[in-house]
């Protein structure tokens, strides 16, 4: 066994061994708090989108999902700081939400009119997109529990997740077409 010191930092801190985790403001919160639940769901969504990307045969859809994966880090940051950050310094911009809406409208315009319920499945990538959609909806529900519904202004993270689930639905239809 080599006694040389390692040049890497350890991944574990042992700070969460008693069921708490640190957040950005330095506070410790329970790992089952609503905000940590919401962050975990956003993280799971990001992982599922990574899985979707491994099954895709469309560079166009892959590019959209890559951008979304990066933006999901902003969703997590927004959830963590929603009460502490003035609106002008939000990390989820109106432009990010408008980009999702543009992608929804563009993709939907290329699809036949929907006349019935869609059974999730078809191709592997479409099935994975449906899974991502359901995880996104769960993340949205957890985010509502964390930040609270019915605020005077819509919370950007909630709006983003709501639009994203719609986009994932139309993308699942597109890759099956």
C-alpha positions as semicolon CSV with decimal commas, in nm:
position;residue;x (nm);y (nm);z (nm)
1;X;0,000;0,000;0,000
2;X;0,130;0,343;-0,092
3;X;0,161;0,596;0,191
4;X;0,177;0,898;-0,041
5;X;-0,085;1,163;0,023
6;X;-0,354;1,181;-0,239
7;X;-0,380;1,477;-0,473
8;X;-0,758;1,474;-0,472
9;X;-1,010;1,605;-0,223
10;X;-1,247;1,365;-0,060
11;X;-1,605;1,364;-0,183
12;X;-1,749;1,294;0,159
13;X;-1,763;1,554;0,435
14;X;-1,950;1,356;0,700
15;X;-2,154;1,673;0,761
16;X;-2,475;1,501;0,653
17;X;-2,437;1,191;0,865
18;X;-2,705;1,308;1,108
19;X;-2,966;1,381;0,841
20;X;-2,892;1,746;0,767
21;X;-2,730;1,918;0,472
22;X;-2,585;2,263;0,414
23;X;-2,747;2,512;0,180
24;X;-2,610;2,825;0,012
25;X;-2,672;3,066;0,298
26;X;-2,467;2,845;0,532
27;X;-2,768;2,714;0,720
28;X;-2,822;2,344;0,786
29;X;-3,157;2,193;0,692
30;X;-3,308;1,849;0,725
31;X;-3,252;1,626;0,425
32;X;-3,628;1,563;0,412
33;X;-3,722;1,932;0,410
34;X;-3,945;2,046;0,123
35;X;-3,663;2,243;-0,042
36;X;-3,423;1,948;-0,037
37;X;-3,700;1,723;-0,170
38;X;-3,755;1,968;-0,458
39;X;-3,382;1,992;-0,531
40;X;-3,358;1,613;-0,534
41;X;-3,639;1,589;-0,787
42;X;-3,473;1,849;-1,012
43;X;-3,149;1,651;-0,984
44;X;-3,332;1,329;-1,076
45;X;-3,490;1,507;-1,373
46;X;-3,146;1,615;-1,490
47;X;-3,021;1,256;-1,463
48;X;-3,320;1,124;-1,658
49;X;-3,258;1,383;-1,929
50;X;-2,902;1,253;-1,949
51;X;-3,047;0,905;-1,998
52;X;-3,280;1,038;-2,269
53;X;-2,985;1,189;-2,453
54;X;-2,808;0,852;-2,470
55;X;-3,104;0,706;-2,663
56;X;-3,169;0,997;-2,901
57;X;-3,108;0,988;-3,273
58;X;-3,185;1,359;-3,319
59;X;-2,903;1,612;-3,281
60;X;-3,164;1,888;-3,276
61;X;-3,348;1,743;-2,975
62;X;-3,018;1,653;-2,808
63;X;-2,905;2,016;-2,835
64;X;-3,227;2,138;-2,673
65;X;-3,196;1,886;-2,389
66;X;-2,831;1,974;-2,331
67;X;-2,929;2,339;-2,285
68;X;-3,210;2,238;-2,050
69;X;-2,978;2,022;-1,840
70;X;-2,757;2,327;-1,784
71;X;-3,058;2,545;-1,706
72;X;-3,181;2,297;-1,444
73;X;-2,886;2,403;-1,227
74;X;-3,041;2,752;-1,236
75;X;-3,377;2,603;-1,136
76;X;-3,212;2,452;-0,828
77;X;-3,040;2,780;-0,745
78;X;-3,367;2,966;-0,791
79;X;-3,545;2,729;-0,553
80;X;-3,273;2,773;-0,292
81;X;-3,273;3,151;-0,311
82;X;-3,632;3,235;-0,412
83;X;-3,705;3,428;-0,094
84;X;-3,366;3,596;-0,065
85;X;-3,302;3,732;-0,413
86;X;-3,471;4,041;-0,559
87;X;-3,658;3,976;-0,882
88;X;-3,405;4,171;-1,090
89;X;-3,129;3,929;-0,986
90;X;-3,316;3,605;-1,057
91;X;-3,122;3,333;-1,236
92;X;-3,418;3,208;-1,438
93;X;-3,476;3,476;-1,695
94;X;-3,792;3,548;-1,888
95;X;-3,586;3,460;-2,197
96;X;-3,527;3,106;-2,068
97;X;-3,900;3,054;-2,027
98;X;-3,970;3,212;-2,367
99;X;-3,716;2,973;-2,523
100;X;-3,913;2,679;-2,381
101;X;-4,238;2,828;-2,514
102;X;-4,079;2,881;-2,856
103;X;-3,959;2,518;-2,865
104;X;-4,306;2,396;-2,762
105;X;-4,480;2,603;-3,030
106;X;-4,229;2,513;-3,302
107;X;-4,234;2,140;-3,224
108;X;-4,611;2,128;-3,182
109;X;-4,662;2,303;-3,518
110;X;-4,475;2,014;-3,686
111;X;-4,698;1,746;-3,532
112;X;-5,043;1,622;-3,625
113;X;-5,327;1,752;-3,414
114;X;-5,371;1,556;-3,095
115;X;-5,707;1,378;-3,091
116;X;-5,664;1,126;-2,811
117;X;-5,459;1,041;-2,509
118;X;-5,102;0,932;-2,574
119;X;-4,990;0,602;-2,428
120;X;-4,625;0,653;-2,323
121;X;-4,393;0,439;-2,528
122;X;-4,308;0,396;-2,891
123;X;-3,935;0,436;-2,933
124;X;-3,694;0,407;-2,644
125;X;-3,611;0,779;-2,657
126;X;-3,980;0,872;-2,656
127;X;-4,044;0,643;-2,359
128;X;-3,752;0,805;-2,175
129;X;-3,891;1,150;-2,260
130;X;-4,225;1,048;-2,109
131;X;-4,040;0,934;-1,798
132;X;-3,860;1,270;-1,787
133;X;-4,197;1,446;-1,823
134;X;-4,340;1,262;-1,521
135;X;-4,028;1,332;-1,315
136;X;-4,056;1,697;-1,418
137;X;-4,417;1,708;-1,298
138;X;-4,309;1,555;-0,966
139;X;-4,030;1,813;-0,937
140;X;-4,287;2,085;-1,001
141;X;-4,514;1,948;-0,725
142;X;-4,222;1,935;-0,480
143;X;-4,119;2,287;-0,580
144;X;-4,472;2,411;-0,508
145;X;-4,450;2,248;-0,164
146;X;-4,113;2,417;-0,107
147;X;-4,186;2,772;-0,224
148;X;-4,561;2,775;-0,174
149;X;-4,842;2,818;-0,425
150;X;-5,043;3,133;-0,492
151;X;-4,769;3,389;-0,444
152;X;-4,847;3,736;-0,582
153;X;-4,604;3,678;-0,869
154;X;-4,542;3,341;-1,035
155;X;-4,218;3,186;-0,911
156;X;-3,977;3,153;-1,206
157;X;-3,876;2,798;-1,108
158;X;-4,240;2,688;-1,106
159;X;-4,309;2,849;-1,442
160;X;-3,995;2,694;-1,589
161;X;-4,082;2,343;-1,468
162;X;-4,443;2,378;-1,588
163;X;-4,330;2,476;-1,940
164;X;-4,057;2,212;-1,941
165;X;-4,302;1,929;-1,879
166;X;-4,508;2,050;-2,177
167;X;-4,195;2,061;-2,393
168;X;-4,096;1,709;-2,290
169;X;-4,443;1,590;-2,394
170;X;-4,423;1,740;-2,742
171;X;-4,064;1,621;-2,784
172;X;-4,176;1,266;-2,704
173;X;-4,431;1,294;-2,982
174;X;-4,172;1,438;-3,219
175;X;-3,917;1,160;-3,170
176;X;-4,191;0,901;-3,223
177;X;-4,302;1,061;-3,548
